[in-house]
Amino acid sequence: MLREAFDWIRTPSLPLARRSGHLGEFVAIAARRQRNAAAWAGHEARSRAAVMRAAQAGDPDGTALILGAGHVNDVPLEALSGRFRSVVLVDLAFSRRTRRLADSLGNVVCRLHDVTESLDALAEIRPPAAWLDDPSIGFVASVNLISQLATVATRHRDDAEAERIGCDLGEAHLAWLAAFSCPTCLVADREIEILDESGAVIATLDPNKGARLPEGDEEWLWDIAPRGEIDRRYSVRHRVVAVDRINR
């Protein structure tokens, strides 16, 4: 807990991330990963492979725009840096490790940005517009991000309002990705599964609140919370999809 508080203080982020609670969630994710590194390793490796596979269609003379890259564990950053002229990482906050790695590569920059462009005005959610008019963008990847967009924004709202906001944020994100003229890929949670002590699925949840993800080119399971992480009797896993190109 003390380490998380220390990281909250020292992590570079937008003021909005601190006010809204997103920075607290960002730090908590890092702590959860550290506790469950072995269970997360396969998911992270498959995420990196999916992004790099999709990146082969991108223009190497352009810029790779990576959305949701604050911790960079699921992003093949060194490989992207070697393939593209430049790489721009985008998130509300960046870990110190990500900053150090970006600096060491030379052609990677970190951009603090609210990818929803709506967190300070949730009553009027529209597709973001950032980078759409930038002709240098040669590849875009949204990596394990879309289901997180409304996690904190809807925390203290009633169920109906939370579902509406979550769905609207997800649909706006997908519309933004589809609006790029360059190859754009998506790695995202499609379903949350709750398992009992025998390993049987006893409940499923929609992490995207009704936002309609496209069909995936690849799918895998992510043991995000092994038994004991959240509850001693139950475990949680996510069904993840990778879409090689949204704007086909």
Residue pairs with C-beta under 8 A, 6 or more apart in sequence:
3 31
4 27
4 28
4 31
7 27
7 30
7 95
8 23
8 24
8 27
10 96
11 23
11 26
11 27
11 93
11 94
11 95
11 96
12 93
12 94
12 96
12 99
12 110
12 112
13 22
13 23
13 26
13 92
13 93
13 94
13 112
14 92
14 93
14 112
14 113
14 114
16 22
16 92
16 114
16 119
16 120
17 23
17 26
17 92
17 93
20 119
20 152
20 153
21 152
21 155
22 92
22 93
22 119
22 152
23 92
23 93
24 152
25 148
25 151
25 152
26 70
26 71
26 92
26 93
29 71
30 71
30 95
32 224
32 225
32 229
33 40
33 71
33 73
35 229
36 223
36 224
36 225
36 226
36 229
39 223
39 224
39 226
40 73
40 222
40 223
40 224
42 220
42 222
43 74
43 220
43 222
43 223
43 224
43 238
43 240
44 73
44 74
46 218
46 220
46 240
46 242
47 74
47 75
47 143
47 144
47 187
47 240
47 242
48 74
48 75
48 76
48 79
49 76
50 185
50 187
50 218
50 242
50 244
51 66
51 74
51 75
51 76
51 80
51 141
51 143
51 185
51 187
52 76
52 79
52 80
53 244
54 139
54 141
54 183
54 185
54 242
54 244
54 245
55 64
55 76
55 79
55 80
55 83
55 84
55 139
55 141
55 183
55 185
57 139
57 183
57 244
57 245
58 64
58 83
58 84
58 138
58 139
58 182
58 183
59 138
59 139
59 182
60 83
60 84
60 85
60 138
61 85
61 138
62 84
62 85
62 136
62 137
62 138
62 139
62 182
63 84
63 85
63 86
63 87
63 88
63 134
63 136
63 137
63 138
63 139
64 80
64 83
64 84
64 86
64 87
64 88
64 138
64 139
64 140
64 141
65 88
65 90
65 131
65 137
65 139
65 140
65 141
66 75
66 77
66 80
66 87
66 88
66 89
66 90
66 140
66 141
66 143
67 90
67 91
67 115
67 140
67 141
67 142
67 143
67 145
68 90
68 91
68 115
68 142
68 143
68 144
68 145
68 148
69 75
69 77
69 89
69 90
69 91
69 94
69 98
69 110
69 143
70 89
70 91
70 92
70 93
70 94
70 95
70 98
71 95
71 97
71 98
72 89
72 95
72 97
72 98
72 101
74 143
74 144
74 187
75 89
75 141
75 143
77 87
77 89
77 101
77 102
77 105
77 108
78 105
80 87
81 87
81 105
81 106
81 107
81 108
84 107
84 138
84 139
85 107
85 136
85 138
86 107
86 108
86 109
86 136
87 105
87 107
87 108
87 109
88 108
88 109
88 111
89 98
89 102
89 108
89 109
89 110
89 111
90 111
90 113
90 115
91 110
91 112
91 113
91 115
92 112
92 113
92 114
92 115
93 112
94 102
94 110
94 112
98 110
99 110
101 108
102 108
102 109
102 110
113 130
114 120
115 128
115 130
115 145
115 149
115 173
116 125
116 128
116 149
116 169
116 172
116 173
117 126
117 128
117 129
117 130
118 124
118 125
118 126
118 128
118 169
118 172
119 153
122 153
122 165
125 165
125 168
125 169
125 172
126 172
127 172
127 173
127 175
127 176
127 179
128 172
128 173
128 176
129 176
131 137
131 140
131 180
132 176
132 179
132 180
137 180
137 182
138 182
138 183
139 182
139 183
139 184
139 185
140 177
140 180
140 182
140 183
140 184
140 185
141 184
141 185
141 186
141 187
142 173
142 177
142 184
142 185
142 186
142 187
142 188
143 187
144 187
144 188
144 189
144 240
145 173
145 188
146 170
146 173
146 174
146 186
146 188
146 189
146 208
146 211
146 213
147 170
147 188
147 189
147 207
147 208
149 166
149 169
149 170
149 173
150 162
150 165
150 166
150 169
150 170
150 209
153 165
153 169
154 161
154 162
154 165
154 166
157 165
162 209
163 209
163 210
164 209
165 209
166 208
166 209
166 210
166 211
167 208
167 209
167 210
167 211
169 211
170 208
170 209
170 210
170 211
171 211
171 212
173 211
174 186
174 211
174 212
174 213
174 214
174 246
177 184
177 186
177 246
177 247
178 184
178 246
178 247
179 247
180 247
181 247
183 245
183 247
184 245
184 246
184 247
185 242
185 243
185 244
185 245
185 246
186 213
186 214
186 241
186 242
186 243
186 246
187 240
187 241
187 242
187 243
188 208
188 213
188 240
188 241
188 243
189 207
189 208
189 222
189 238
189 239
189 240
190 207
190 208
190 213
190 216
190 219
190 238
190 239
190 240
190 241
191 204
191 205
191 206
191 207
191 238
191 239
192 204
192 205
192 206
192 207
192 236
192 237
192 238
192 239
193 201
193 203
193 204
193 221
193 236
193 237
193 238
193 239
194 201
194 202
194 203
194 204
194 205
194 234
194 235
194 236
195 201
195 202
195 234
195 235
195 236
195 237
196 202
196 233
196 234
197 227
197 233
197 234
202 234
207 238
213 241
213 243
214 243
214 246
215 241
215 243
216 241
216 242
216 243
217 241
217 242
217 243
217 244
218 241
218 242
219 239
219 240
219 241
219 242
220 239
220 240
221 237
221 238
221 239
221 240
222 237
222 238
222 239
222 240
223 235
223 237
224 236
224 237
224 238
225 235
225 236
225 237
226 235
227 233
227 234
227 235
229 235
229 236
230 236
